[in-house]
């Protein structure tokens, strides 16, 4: 492909982020009508990616890259095959409608600009995720979707529930992201490949690796958290705290499908094994059942939809892991169908909420006459979700029922699970898409009326597309379903499902599903009561478990902090010096590395005198009655050492030692007066004994270490180098200074920066004033 | 500490020590000395002055905040390193030149500028600490 198209793709990846920057400014000028302008961004991206459809439907992939971290072979690279292209088109296509919808939904909201900004940021992240080729890029965008999801769920940050839901989603999906990173690193390690396209071409390399199971579990950790598989599904219904456009976009149509995307992407490399074909359908199946049962219990439109989204994700995971091409075709069809009908239903739910002020199905009824367009959109989406002929959902369901019954017990079990789940979802579809619009008029806070175009364009387009895509199923299969299925299966697959029902087992199962669904719809109230009673009796759920885990974590960290950071300086010092003593002494004794005791050196009388002064100074420190005397005595010892340096030919060192000793005596004395310490020592005999032991051990350790060091012959390569070159190339005779300012100048630069930072820190510490003691009602530590 | 003898001797002592510190700094390249030691000497000089006359007096005499002096020192040291780039050599490469004023030849070099930076950082930081500790709540 040409460089022109390559840079355009790069622009398409970048554009949502640029849009996020200008969105607040634009919204300040144009108010909610900024949506019309901002929607052009995803629209252009949609058109740009649609241009690749021809190439990709021929079975070819489109890619490109920029070097990112060349030293590690990490690239910023993208890869468009049937799978990623379909996802990219869903994201930008639905994104266009969502931006418009947000314009109407949050009209007049003071933070609407910020909202546009977040949603475009998310779009960019999601777009990047599905077209990523390199592992690192995939991971970065993966985490970015978690972060933007956090921002969007917590958009109404005044409400406690929204904050909690946002944090919960971030923790769950963030942990999953780390698991994914670990999984990708394991794969990188095992195969030496760090891009998806290379991995796809590697055949059985990963399946044959001894690290396969580890990689699988870690990757599943990422996929299952993101795609809300039981028992980690609880964050998704809680995420309904977000404004409805977010629920429609992130938490049904796109982001939660990232996990499914990952599984589909990995299917050719990780799939096909017993582990894959057991874990995925098992988790998916349980999630499907749990999701639908919990959905039946809800009366809030958004929550009902949220739980069916959980169920649908379970169905997708189950199909992806089933292990036949037919099942993959079914998963692909269902994924596309779901993005359309669920996005539409969420927007319908939001519209009803927006125009009537309520979204509890028990108080809604008969608003169809007042909101005909909304009704139309809701009904179209419900028909697709229910899987009735002429709609795309029907195609998906036919494929599911064609794929699952394989004659084995496992296949029959999963078929039963799918029929039950689909029947309940059928009931929910009509409870949301039909029930509020018909029957007796309910009491609503606002008088129902049709919403503005910005609000109904989105759901109506999505609802209609479910019909159009099914009627023209052959071209749709040709450009979307078949290339995507081929990419997931790893071999060329042609999809042929059509809306014309064929007599056979799938049709029979469909009829059973519809019959069960209609029954469930009719007895919905008693069914809800049964489920609610059962759940109340059980009384515990993963959501509560999450809270318990978080509380436990907080308690643990509190107790650890309390133990490690007691706030008492003497304990910190004791621990520090104890560790110093142990690290010095233990290795010497363990590995029998004790130095040989040297003979006493022959010193001149005046040298002995200076040594004696040092020893006397030390003795005075220990025996001094008050602290000031001890500090000055310490200075005596230090000055004696400085004199020794001078006698043994290190004038620079000696010079510095003199100054350091002087200043430390001055500063210690000042600190002492400032801290208003008691002038004398208050430790009891036991504490003193411990301290003396530790101090003695430290001294012994350092002494032995120095003796050991001087046992080794002195390597004078460096000294020679400096002696020869100091004057010759650095024009200085004082080697010490030349080293400081020239040879090792960069070190010195770092050191003086540290000196300055230390000074600043001490300055800040002295400014800290103790607050006046509060009354007993004050906050505890 | 503010005895008459100390207060009489302190200004002279401070002045001499400051002079000495500059001397130590400048001769450092060939004789024992250098920026670190010079800076420590100057810092002690200010500490003595502070003990004798109070922190406020020292701050007035210094005019700049000691931390600003320290920061300027770091800036000079960095500048000494960056000058190398103008000549297309790696960071902190020593560059030498000399100017002759009549009979007097003065060697100028980036290591010297660097050493002056070290001197100022040490003076500033240590003085700042000492003054903060000497000072009471009144300043």
HADDOCK unambig.tbl for C-alpha pairs under 7 A between the chains (distance, minus, plus):
assign (segid A and resid 651 and name CA) (segid B and resid 32 and name CA) 6.33 0.50 0.50
assign (segid A and resid 652 and name CA) (segid B and resid 32 and name CA) 5.18 0.50 0.50
assign (segid A and resid 652 and name CA) (segid B and resid 33 and name CA) 6.31 0.50 0.50
assign (segid A and resid 656 and name CA) (segid B and resid 37 and name CA) 5.57 0.50 0.50
assign (segid A and resid 659 and name CA) (segid B and resid 40 and name CA) 6.10 0.50 0.50
assign (segid A and resid 659 and name CA) (segid B and resid 41 and name CA) 6.56 0.50 0.50
assign (segid A and resid 663 and name CA) (segid B and resid 44 and name CA) 6.44 0.50 0.50
assign (segid A and resid 667 and name CA) (segid B and resid 130 and name CA) 6.33 0.50 0.50
assign (segid A and resid 670 and name CA) (segid B and resid 133 and name CA) 5.91 0.50 0.50
assign (segid A and resid 670 and name CA) (segid B and resid 134 and name CA) 6.15 0.50 0.50
assign (segid A and resid 671 and name CA) (segid B and resid 133 and name CA) 6.25 0.50 0.50
assign (segid A and resid 674 and name CA) (segid B and resid 133 and name CA) 6.71 0.50 0.50
assign (segid A and resid 732 and name CA) (segid B and resid 29 and name CA) 5.11 0.50 0.50
assign (segid A and resid 732 and name CA) (segid B and resid 30 and name CA) 5.17 0.50 0.50
assign (segid A and resid 733 and name CA) (segid B and resid 29 and name CA) 6.43 0.50 0.50
assign (segid A and resid 733 and name CA) (segid B and resid 30 and name CA) 4.29 0.50 0.50
assign (segid A and resid 733 and name CA) (segid B and resid 31 and name CA) 6.91 0.50 0.50
assign (segid A and resid 734 and name CA) (segid B and resid 28 and name CA) 6.93 0.50 0.50
assign (segid A and resid 734 and name CA) (segid B and resid 29 and name CA) 5.40 0.50 0.50
assign (segid A and resid 734 and name CA) (segid B and resid 30 and name CA) 4.43 0.50 0.50
assign (segid A and resid 734 and name CA) (segid B and resid 31 and name CA) 5.41 0.50 0.50
assign (segid A and resid 734 and name CA) (segid B and resid 32 and name CA) 6.40 0.50 0.50
assign (segid A and resid 737 and name CA) (segid B and resid 28 and name CA) 6.39 0.50 0.50
assign (segid A and resid 737 and name CA) (segid B and resid 29 and name CA) 5.79 0.50 0.50
assign (segid A and resid 737 and name CA) (segid B and resid 34 and name CA) 6.16 0.50 0.50
assign (segid A and resid 738 and name CA) (segid B and resid 29 and name CA) 6.40 0.50 0.50
assign (segid A and resid 741 and name CA) (segid B and resid 111 and name CA) 5.57 0.50 0.50
assign (segid A and resid 741 and name CA) (segid B and resid 114 and name CA) 6.53 0.50 0.50
assign (segid A and resid 741 and name CA) (segid B and resid 115 and name CA) 6.19 0.50 0.50
assign (segid A and resid 742 and name CA) (segid B and resid 94 and name CA) 6.42 0.50 0.50
assign (segid A and resid 742 and name CA) (segid B and resid 111 and name CA) 6.01 0.50 0.50
assign (segid A and resid 745 and name CA) (segid B and resid 92 and name CA) 6.52 0.50 0.50
assign (segid A and resid 749 and name CA) (segid B and resid 77 and name CA) 6.91 0.50 0.50
assign (segid A and resid 752 and name CA) (segid B and resid 118 and name CA) 6.44 0.50 0.50
assign (segid A and resid 752 and name CA) (segid B and resid 121 and name CA) 6.44 0.50 0.50
assign (segid A and resid 753 and name CA) (segid B and resid 74 and name CA) 6.75 0.50 0.50
assign (segid A and resid 755 and name CA) (segid B and resid 125 and name CA) 6.83 0.50 0.50
assign (segid A and resid 756 and name CA) (segid B and resid 70 and name CA) 6.54 0.50 0.50
assign (segid A and resid 756 and name CA) (segid B and resid 121 and name CA) 6.46 0.50 0.50
assign (segid A and resid 756 and name CA) (segid B and resid 125 and name CA) 5.57 0.50 0.50
assign (segid A and resid 759 and name CA) (segid B and resid 125 and name CA) 4.96 0.50 0.50
assign (segid A and resid 759 and name CA) (segid B and resid 126 and name CA) 6.85 0.50 0.50
assign (segid A and resid 759 and name CA) (segid B and resid 128 and name CA) 7.00 0.50 0.50
assign (segid A and resid 759 and name CA) (segid B and resid 129 and name CA) 6.14 0.50 0.50
assign (segid A and resid 762 and name CA) (segid B and resid 129 and name CA) 6.55 0.50 0.50
assign (segid A and resid 763 and name CA) (segid B and resid 129 and name CA) 6.12 0.50 0.50
assign (segid A and resid 763 and name CA) (segid B and resid 132 and name CA) 6.48 0.50 0.50
assign (segid A and resid 766 and name CA) (segid B and resid 132 and name CA) 6.67 0.50 0.50
